[in-house]
Amino acid sequence: RGMWIREQKVKQYRYLLSVALAMALLAGACGDSHSDTTQTTIASDSRQNNRSSETTAAPRGNQPIAGGDNSSDRTVGTTAAATTTAAPATTLGPREEESRRGETEFPAPENENPFVDPRDDGLSTFAIDVDTGAYTVMRAQIDSGHLPDVSTIRVEEYVNYFDPGYAPPAGDGTFAVYADGGPTPFTDSRRHEVVRIGVKAREVTPRQRKDLSLTLVIDVSGSMEGDGKLEVVKDSLDVLIDELDRADTISIVAYTDEAWVALEATDGGDKDAIRDAIRELRPLRSTNAEAGLRLGYDQADEMYDRDGQNRVILLSDGVANVGATGPESILDRINEETRRGIDLVTIGVGISNYNDHLLEQLADQGDGFYAYVDTRDEAKRLFREGLTSTLETIARDVKIQVEFDPDLVYEYRLLGFENRDIADRDFRDDSVDAGEIGAGHSVVALYEVELDREAYESRSRAFATVSLRWEDSDSGRVSEISGEIFGDSLASSFERTEPEFQLAATVAAYAEVLRGSRYLRDVSLGDVVEVARELPFRQLDEDADEFLELVKDARRIAR
């Protein structure tokens, strides 16, 4: 165990050095008496005029607001520069540090969100996106007999790997916002609740999706030979090719220490030609990811379709040992192309020498998303079942701001999203970069809160207000919706919460235990196993069932 801890510290040290370098160059870019209800839709938008905003009242049930009889829409402001101001951060909450029971101790994360007193700072503001790579990286590492590196654990990506069960917005709305929650086995049930805030984007059918203009940038360096990485890439692309049609266009760039065009722009219906080009790729020499991306963007520029979805898709293990190797080296080009509407998707493969940080940072800067593929089933999930949501961006610069009532909330903390933080004053500054959301995607954020008794007893006063702001990817119009969370949207016990909430809370606890959260020092992997075993729909959900097995394997490895 001592050797494992020393290895983790070395990895953390290296990671922090890379973060410090990248961030320096990326600066500026980057419950006692409550009642039971089901999850609540607290806001849902309809298409609005340019730079408009609206507020909706919160129902107590799960009926949608937009287009419903109980909706009440009104304009509440403009989209000018922000009018809110950032309040100073506060110190950690009142919990004392406690030692873990009989299992490996994990180094505590350096940047974990603390508990905040709303009297000091009642606003919590962050960007949302749909990255899930951290969860599948963890799965691959557990399957290989190792615990995940602390630097790769991002709580929100674990939680958002799973379907939260939200209905899409009614009518022509872009988003619906939901809220529910209750006590969990991992929190002090006498004092603390977990609140789940969810966003569901409008859906687009495969027939409705835009034509695709895709440039695949494939790493064929020597590092891609180990672990069968290149074979995983080929299997994944085989799934993608099946989903293309003649209206789509695809080209392929390969790179080692230099880059070349392996397939010129080709009709998506010419599947044999595309497969032949991919089949001929072999692992060769060193890696120069920057050269590959630059040539990939050159190809994407030539293929640019004003009315389609333009994407550069990088498939790599993230190792870059020739030329400039940090994410800052290509940022200017990436930012220039994203302004044109050419987004960057990064797909990671392999475990040995895997660079999670580089691929995640590149996707963030490229207004795309980051995923990790370890099996053909995961490739099907990404490129077959979710092709439209994977590649059809409907909203850009999506931000959430939650305002907590200091009279009803003693303290709160956001679980995860540490590297998505946005200054409160920048919520309505539309020049500030945020996250991108694809059609039909859901995003979940969890807060641990301590509420005053009055929060449960009052049916007319909300303890929190959620605002969602975004830019329409087609029209460029900026919209904002908001809704309120009341105490009666929280269940009286964990067993009475929604099954999807129970899974989300359990997955978050697992991630926090793995990364050594200071707030779950008294929770073990064994505790997570016991709760996961009792999840009400586990046997009906393959992902939830697999999650239990992963937690059991992690506990065994940690002993």
N, C-alpha and C positions, 0 to 999 in steps of 0.2 A: 504493500500500500504506500509505503514511504517513497518508493521509486516512482510510482504512478503520480503522486502529488508533486514530486520534483519535476517530472516531465511536464505536467500541466503548468507549473509555474514558468518553466522555460518557454512553453508555447504561448502563455499569456504575455510574457515579456516581449516576445517577438511580435505578437499581434498588436500590442499597445504601441510599439515602435512604428509599425506600418500604419496604424490608425492616426498617430500623431502627424506623420508625414503627409498622409492623404488629406487629413482634415485641415492642415495648414494651407494646403493648396486649394481645397474645396470650400474654404470658408465663404459664407455668403451664398453658396449654391445649394449647396445641398438641401334581534328584533324581538319584542315581548308581546305586543298587543296588535300586531298587524294582521290583515286578512289575506285570503288566498285569491289570486286571479291567474289567468293564463297570460302569455306574453302579450304585450300591448303595442299596437302601432301608434307611435307618438307623432309621426309626421310623414307626409307623402306629398310630393310635388306634382304640379302640372306644368306643362311648358309655359314659359313666361316671356315677357317682352325683354328686350336687351337691357342688361344691368338692372334687373328687378329682384325683389325679395319678398318673402311671404312668411306668415306665421300661422300655425294651425293649433287648435286646442287639442288636448290629449284625452282620448277616451279611456274608459276603464276596462274594456274588453279587447278582443283581438280583431275587431272590425276595422277595415282600412278607412283612412280619413279621406283621401283624395277621391272626389266624386260621390262620397257617401252623404247621407242625410245629416250625419253628425259633424260634418266638416265646417270649418269657419275660416275662410282664407281672407287675409288682408295684407296690403303692402305695409311693410314696417320700416323701410329705409332704402338707401341707395347702395351702390357698390363702390363708393369713393374710398379713399384711403381710410385705414382703420381708425375707429374712434375709441377703441378700448386701449387701456394701458396695462403694461405688464406690472404685476406686483412682485415684491421680493419673495424668494423661496423661503421655506421654513425648515426647521430641523426635523429629524425623524420623529415618528410617533412614539407613544409611550411604551410600546412593547420592549421587554428586556430580551437580550440575547440568551438563547437556550441551546444546549448541546444536542446533537442528533443522537438517536438511540441506535447504537450498535451497527452502524454502516459507515462506509467511506465518507469522509467529509470533503465537500467540494469547495474550491475557492469561491468566495462570495464575489458576485459581479461588481465591477468598479462603478458602473453607471446606473445601477438599479434605481428606479423611481422611488422616492421616499414618500412617507405619509406627509400630507400637507394640511395645514389648518386653513380653512376657507377665509378666516378673518385676516390671514396674511396674503393669501392668493386664492381667490375663489374661481379662477378660470384655468381650465386645462385644455390646451390647444395642440393638435398634432395632425399630421398628414396621414391619409390611409391609402394603402394599396393592397395587392392580393398576392404578395410573395408567399410561397410555401416551402421554399428550398430547405430551410432549417430543419423541418420535420423529416423530410426524406433523407437528408444527410444523416440525421440521427438514426433513422431506421437502418441505413446501410452500415453505419458504424457498429450498431448493436448486433446486426447480423454477422459482422466480421469478428465479434467477440470483444469489442472495445466500447467503453463509454464515450459519448460525444465530447469533443473538446468544448470547454466552457465558452470560448469565443464564438462558437457556431450556434449557440442556443439563443433563440429569439422567441420569447413567449408567444407573441402575437402570430408568428408563423406556424407554431405548433397548433394553436387554437383554430386558425383559419384554414387548416388542412381539411377540416370536417365541415359537412353541410349543416348549417344552423337551422334549417327547416323554415326559412322565411318565404312568404308569398311575395311575388313581384308587385310593384305599385299598380294601382288601378288606372284604367284609362290610358292617357298618353303621358303619364308622369315618368320622370327619370329615376327617382329614388323613393323608397319607403324607408322610414326609420322606425325601429322597434326598441322596446325596453322591457326587461323583466329581471327577476333575480330572487335572492333569498339567502338564508344562511347556508354554509357548506361545512362539511366535516373537517375542512382544512383551516377554518377561521374560528375565532372565538365567537361562537353562536350567540352568546349573551350580549355581545357588543357590536359585532361586525357582520355586515352583509356583503355579498358580491352582487354587483349590478352588471347585467349584460346589455350593452347597447349595440344594436345591429343595424346594418344598412344593406338593403337589397336593391340592385339595379334592375332596370327594365330588361326584359328578355328580347332576344332577336333570334328568329328561327334560322336554320341553315339556308332556307330559300331566300331569306331576307338579307343575309350577310353580304357585305361588300366584297368585290373581287379582291383577291390577294396578290400583292407584288412582294415576293419573298426573296431575300438573298441569304442563303445559308453560308455561314463562315465556320469552317470545320477545322479544328485543330488536328493535324496529323503528325505531330512531333513525336519524338521517341518516347516521351512520358505517356503517350496515349496507348502504348502497347501493353503496359502492365494492367492487370485487373480486367483485361478484355474491354477497356474503355471504348476503343474505336468500334468494337462490335456492338456495344450498347448504343452508340450513336447511330450506327447503321440500322439497327432494329427499330429505334425510335423514329427515324426518318421514313422507314418503310411504312409505319403506321400513318405518318403525316401524308405521304404521297397518295395513299388510298383515298384521302379526303379531298384532294385537289380536283378541279375540273378545268375545262378548256378556257374558262374565263379568267383563270389564275395564271400568273407568270412566276417562274422560279429560276434562279441562277445559283451557282455554287462557287464559292471561293475556298481554296484550301491553303493552309500555311504551315510552314515549319520555321526555319530562320528567314525565309522569304515567303511571299504569297504569290499565288497564281489563280487564274480563272479555270476551274475544273469543268464548268458547264456554263455556256453563255445563256442568255435569257431564253427560256424554253416554255412552251405551252404546257400548262399543268395537266393537260390530258395526255401528253406524251410520256406516260409513266415508265415505259421501257428505257427510254433515253436517260431519264432522271436516275433510275435505279442502276443503270450501267455505269454512269458517272460516279455514283456513290460506291458501287461495288469495287471499282478500281483503286480506291484510296487505300494507302498503306502507311503505317507509321514510319517516319523517316528520321530527321535530325533534331536540332534544337528548336526552341519555340520563340516566335516573335509575334505575340498577340496583336501588338499595335499595327504591324504591317498587314496582318489579316483583316483587321477592322477597317483600316484606311481603304484597302482595295475593295472590301465589302461595301463600304459606303459609296465608292465610285460606281460600282455596279448598280446599287440601289438608286443612285442619281439618274443613271441612264434609263432605268426601268420605271421611273417615278410615274405613278398614276394618281392624278389629282382627285379622282372620284373613288379611289380604292383605299385599301389598308396597306400601307407600305411598312415593311418590317425588315430589319436585319436580325438574324437569329444566330447567335454565337453558341457553338457547341464545343465545350472544352473542359479540361480539369483545372483550368485557371493557372497552370504553371507557365510562367513567362520568364525565361532565363537568358534571352538575347535582346538587346536594345533596351528601351525604356520599359520598366516592368511595373510601375505603379499606376493606379487608375487615373492619376492626374495627367499622364502623358498624352492621352487621347481625348481629354475632356472637351477641349475647344471644338474639335470636329464633331463630337457627339452632340454637344449643345447646339451647334449650328444646324445639324441635321434634324434634331427634334423640333426645332422651330419651324422647319419645313413640313413636319409631320411624318418623318421617318423614325420610328421608335426602335429601340434596341431590346431584344429579348435575350436573356442568357440562360442556357441550359447546361447544368453541371453534370459531370459523370466521374466515376471512380472515387477511390478513397485514399490511396497512397499519394502523398504530396498534394493533396487536394487543396485548392485555394478558394475557400468559401467567400472570404472577404472581398477579393478582387471581383468575382462574378456578381456578388450582391451590389457592390458599389457601382459597377458599370451599368447594371440594369437600372439602378436608381437614377443615375445621371442621364440615362437614355430614355426616360419616361416609359420604360417597359416594365417587365417583371422578371423575377428570378425564380427558376424552378430547378429541381434536381431530379434526374431520372436514374433509378437504380435497377428497374426491371421493365420488361415489356408491358406488364400490366400498368405501370405508372405512365409509360408512353401512351398507352391507350386512353388513360384517364386525361392526359394532357392534350393530345392531338386528335383523338376521335370523339370521346364523350364531350370534351370541352373546347373543341376547336374554335367555335364562334366566340365564346367568352374569352378564350386565350388570346385571340388576335383582333377582336372587334372592340376597340376602345370607344366608349360612349361619353366619358367625362374625364376632364383633365384638371389638375391642380385641386384635387378634392381634399377639403379640410374639415375637421370636426372641432367644435369648441363646446365644452361642457362647463356650464356655470353652476356652482354649488351655492345654495343658500346658507350663509354662515350661521343663521339662527336655527337651522334644522340639521346641519351636518357638522359634526365635530372634527372629522378628518377624512381624507380620502387618499388613495394612491391608484395610479394607472398601472395595470399589469402589462409590461412590455411597451413597445413603441418608443423605446428610449432614443433610437436614432431617427425618429420621425418627429421629434419635438419642433414646434413652431412657436415663436414669440407671440404672446397673446395679442399684442398690438398689431401683428401682421395678419390676423385672421381675415380682415377685409381689404388687405393690400393684395390686389390681384396680380401684382408683378412677382410675388413670392412663389417659388416653385413648391409643389406639393405632390400628391399621388395621382395615379391614373387608374381608372376602373373600367373593366370590360363588361360587355353585355351579359346580364344574368348573374353577375358575380355578387357574392355576399361578403361582407366584412364585419367582424365582431371585435369589440373592445370590451374588456372587463375592468371594472373598478372595485376595489375593496373599500367600503365606506363604514363609518360609524355614525348612526343617526340619533337624533334626539327623539324622545317618545312622541313628541308632537308631530313628527314627520309621519308616523303611522296613523295618528288619530285624526289629522286634518284631511278632509276630502276636497278642500278648496285651495290649498297652498302646496305648490310643488317644491320638492327638495332639490331638484336640478332641472336645468333647461339645456337641451341639446340643439345645437345649430350645425347645419351641414351646408357647405358652400362649394361650388364647382363651376367650371367652364364647360359648356357644351362643345364636344369635339368637332362637330360639323359647323355650327353657326358661330361659335366663339362667344355666345351670350353667357353671361354670368348669372347664376341663380343661387338663391339661398332659401332654405326652409328651416323651421325650428319647431320644437315641441317640448312638452314638459313631462317630467317623471314624478309621479305621486307615490306616496308610501303604500297605497293599496295595490300597486302593481307588483309588490314583493310578496312571495309566499311565506308562510309561517314556518316551514321546515324544508329541508333539502328534498325530501321525498315528494313534496307537493309541487316542486318546480318542474318546468318542462324537461322532458328527457334530453333534449339537445343542450339545454342549459347545464344539466348535470354532467354531460360529457365534456362540455367546454370548461367547466370549473375543474374537473378532474384532470384534463389534459394540461391546463395551466399549472395546476399544482405539481404535476409530474415535471414540467419544464423548470419550475422554480426550485424544486428539490435538486434536480440535476445541476443547476447552475449555482446552488448554494445560497438561495435567497435568505437574507437575514430575518425575513418575516415568517419563514417556514422552518426554522431550526428545529422545531419540535415535531415535524412531520417527516416520516421516512418513506422510502420506496415501498416498504411493506404496507404502510397505511394506504398508499395510493392503489396498490394491488387489491386490497380488501374493498375499497370503494368501487373500483373499476369492475370487479366481479359482479357487483349488484346493480350496475347500470341497467335500467328497465328495458332497453331495446337492444342490448349488446348482441344477443344471439341472432337478431334480424338485420344487423348492420355489419358487413364484413370489415369496414374500416375500424369500427369500435371494437370488434372482436380481435382484430390484429393489434390494436393499441394495447389491450390487456396483455397479450403475449409479449409485446415489446417491454412493457413495464416489468413483467416477471423476469424476462431475460436480463434487463438492466439490474434488477435486484440481485440476481445470481452473480453477475459480473462484479458488482460492487462489493460483495462480501469478501 
